[in-house]
Amino acid sequence: MYSSRTNQAIIYQSFNASFVTALLGPRRVGKSTLVSEFARQSEEQAWAFFNMDKLTKRDAIKQRGLASIIEEQTHRKLGSQPKIWIAIDEAQKCPLLFEQIKVIYDQYKHQDAVKFILTGSGSLDLHQLSAETLAGRIELFYLQEFNLRETVTLQNQLTLPNVSSLDLIINGQDNQLTQVVEACSPFRRELNHGLEEQLLWGGLPEVLKLQETAHRLRYLSYYLQTYLEKDIRAITTINDLNLYQKLIEIIAEQTGSLRQDKRIIDALACSRDTLKKYRGYLAATLIYQEIYPFINNPLQRLVKSPKAYLLNNGLISYLTGIHDFKTLQSSGMIGHRLENWFLKELNIALTRSSQHSKIYYWRTAAGAEVDFIIHKKPVILPFEVTVSKQIQTNKLSNLRHFMQANPQASKGFYIYMGEFKIDDNIYFIPAWLIC
């Protein structure tokens, strides 16, 4: 049964537009499923589907050309009406495709006779290829693993209220948050359980559908191996696959912490250039993200190293061996898992915003820290994220300190396990309400 995605509406808008659409995201987050559902809803159209993971398809494109293969599969001539829809999975694995797509698109764009939808799990290659050949012709969207709302919907077959607390905060409508509390409170039990699932297992749809811990761990083992064998082994500049995997394991242990290059270099016995290159591929394949410090005042003494996140909590559970909630609570790592989950929620919510924004963190040399800062000019939105049910004085003090130092941050947001309340321009929001 298909489960609707939070950002489905804006992605479908792009599918219906005349531009080429590229949908990027890590492996197995549901890119092809989303495209297939769109095609099912418009099955009266002529569709051609290609998967560039398959060598035979790449060879066919090289030998016979994309245009002729499209016409063979659809039994239609390009340029005929109604238009032909072409979905190409793992498009970045066939670079010569992009010049052919450009030629076909340019030839028929004024007739609205062809629509290309590309999906891929490699951000770097798709960005480079599209920038070189499809500039001005392509829209890029990102699909992440399931968030809390999608997880609860999938596992409980529930329809949650169609309102997002993060959307209200990001769009300056936080005065409506009380209404979200009232609307979502009947689902509090399911949302809390879904949050535990997110902290332990992340949001890969196929993992969330499995019931047994052993089955989930086995799936994640295969997932990591497939990622290494298919996505990474194909990169000619990756000389040591074992070292690359060890880097993933180290990042899993240190997720949410400041990046510590020297310690990692010593542990891997590699050069700084190798570390930089391998970390770049982790980011390019969309499983890793770095958050840089927010520096609004160059005179402040601030920590300037980025924080590093392996984005899938399920992979972290598999790689660290901590995949039981009680063990996680006592391990001291649950705070970083909560940050990791909240970062994903921010990424997904910001995709829905038309205004440019960036995510940062803030930490002084004295140790005062705010976990996430959204800079959406001219507004600054600070978020403190903690697993505590009680309001912690030091964390609240840090949040107020940041707000005093940055007048554009007129409101602060304290995400925790307690109850919703508002006190002196700070919103205390239970984590389950971030849905």
C-alpha positions, -999 to +999 in steps of 0.1 A: +000+000+000+014+034-010+021+059+018+018+096+009+050+117+014+050+150+033+066+170+004+047+151-023+025+181-034+055+203-043+073+175-060+042+166-081+039+203-091+073+200-106+064+167-123+035+186-140+057+215-150+075+216-183+111+216-169+131+185-165+127+173-128+155+157-109+146+139-077+176+132-055+179+112-023+197+083-006+191+047-017+157+031-008+140+063+005+111+059-020+121+080-050+110+054-076+079+046-056+069+082-056+074+085-093+055+052-099+026+064-078+024+096-099+025+075-131-003+053-117-024+084-111-019+094-148-017+060-164-036+072-194-004+090-204+024+073-225+052+064-201+088+051-207+108+038-177+145+033-176+169+021-149+205+031-155+217+008-127+215-019-155+245-021-178+223-033-207+203-001-205+234+021-205+248+001-235+215+005-253+215+043-248+251+044-261+245+023-292+210+032-303+203+066-286+177+076-261+152+090-287+148+057-306+144+036-273+117+060-260+097+056-293+101+018-292+089+015-256+059+039-260+051+030-296+048+068-302+068+093-321+085+120-301+067+153-307+033+137-309+004+146-286-004+139-258+031+142-245+054+114-236+066+110-200+101+096-194+113+084-160+150+076-156+162+060-124+199+064-113+204+088-142+238+099-129+252+065-139+249+072-176+265+106-182+260+106-219+222+106-212+223+143-203+233+156-237+206+135-253+180+147-229+190+183-236+186+178-274+152+161-270+140+187-245+151+217-266+135+202-297+100+197-282+098+221-252+076+246-271+052+218-280+049+205-244+054+171-260+079+155-236+085+154-198+117+140-182+118+129-145+152+118-134+160+102-100+194+095-085+212+087-053+243+107-062+240+144-057+275+154-069+273+137-103+237+148-110+245+184-100+276+185-122+260+168-152+228+190-150+249+221-145+269+213-176+242+203-200+208+211-185+213+246-169+181+265-170+161+234-180+160+215-147+145+217-112+162+198-084+143+183-054+154+161-025+135+132-010+146+121+024+138+090+044+105+090+063+100+116+089+079+113+121+046+121+104+052+096+076+064+070+101+032+072+122+010+072+091+028+042+076+028+021+108-007+030+121-027+038+090-037+070+105-045+104+090-028+131+111-040+167+111-027+185+080-007+210+099+030+211+107+045+229+137+078+234+119+060+250+089+043+274+113+076+283+130+095+287+097+068+308+082+064+331+112+030+317+122+041+304+156+011+321+172-009+291+158+011+264+176-015+261+204-039+249+177-014+222+166-012+210+201-050+206+203-052+189+169-023+164+175-029+156+211-052+126+204-023+110+185+003+116+212+008+079+220+014+070+183+036+100+178+058+092+209+061+056+196+070+068+162+097+091+177+112+061+194+112+043+161+129+073+144+156+074+171+164+037+168+157+029+132+157+061+112+132+063+083+140+039+056+104+027+046+114-010+042+130-010+077+099+006+093+077-021+078+097-049+094+087-060+128+116-080+142+149-064+153+169-092+137+152-086+103+158-048+106+195-053+114+199-078+085+182-053+061+206-025+073+235-048+068+225-055+032+217-018+027+252-007+037+268-034+016+248-025-014+257+012-009+294+003-008+293-022-037+271-002-061+275+035-053+310+037-039+329+009-057+319+026-090+338+058-080+373+053-095+390+077-071+379+056-041+411+035-037+403+018-003+367+006+003+376-008+037+389+026+048+358+043+035+336+019+055+357+025+086+351+063+081+314+056+081+317+036+114+337+065+130+311+091+119+283+068+133+300+069+167+306+106+166+273+118+150+263+152+164+298+160+177+323+185+164+343+172+135+377+160+148+399+156+117+432+148+135+417+120+156+400+105+125+432+107+104+452+090+133+425+063+136+424+056+098+461+062+092+452+082+061+461+116+047+441+147+052+434+148+015+420+113+015+398+121+045+385+152+027+378+133-005+360+104+012+340+126+033+330+146+002+316+114-013+296+106+018+280+140+015+275+136-023+257+103-018+234+121+006+240+100+038+262+126+056+258+163+064+279+189+081+265+218+100+287+249+102+289+274+130+267+306+129+291+335+131+272+368+130+297+388+150+334+382+140+345+397+174+328+369+194+350+340+205+332+311+188+340+275+180+345+273+142+346+235+135+316+219+118+294+193+134+291+160+115+260+138+111+255+104+096+219+110+087+203+076+092+197+066+128+191+030+117+226+028+102+239+043+134+221+016+154+235-011+132+271+002+133+272+010+170+253-020+182+229+002+202+194-008+189+174-012+221+157+019+235+166+013+271+202+007+261+201+039+240+187+059+270+216+048+292+243+050+266+246+088+266+241+088+229+203+094+228+208+132+227+228+130+195+202+106+180+175+132+188+195+159+172+200+137+141+163+132+139+155+168+143+180+178+116+161+156+092+128+172+101+144+206+095+158+196+062+124+182+050+105+213+063+129+238+047+124+221+013+088+233+015+098+269+020+103+291-011+127+314+008+164+305+009+176+295+043+205+276+059+211+256+090+239+263+115+248+257+151+263+281+177+289+275+203+311+298+222+347+291+233+333+290+269+310+261+260+276+278+256+258+261+227+225+262+207+220+231+187+205+245+155+201+280+140+180+286+109+190+317+091+162+328+069+171+364+062+163+386+079+150+362+106+171+340+128+154+310+145+174+292+173+165+257+184+177+239+215+171+201+214+172+179+245+159+145+257+151+159+291+115+161+303+125+190+325+136+225+314+174+226+320+186+259+333+219+259+315+204+251+281+177+277+285+204+302+296+223+294+264+193+300+243+186+334+259+223+343+256+221+337+219+189+357+215+204+386+234+235+386+212+214+384+180+184+407+180+171+392+148+163+361+169+133+375+186+119+341+195+136+309+207+124+272+205+132+246+231+125+211+218+123+185+247+102+157+262+081+178+284+048+198+279+040+226+255+042+261+270+053+296+260+073+318+283+089+352+275+093+346+237+105+311+241+083+282+229+088+249+248+077+222+223+074+185+230+094+165+204+063+144+194+047+176+182+073+180+155+052+162+129 
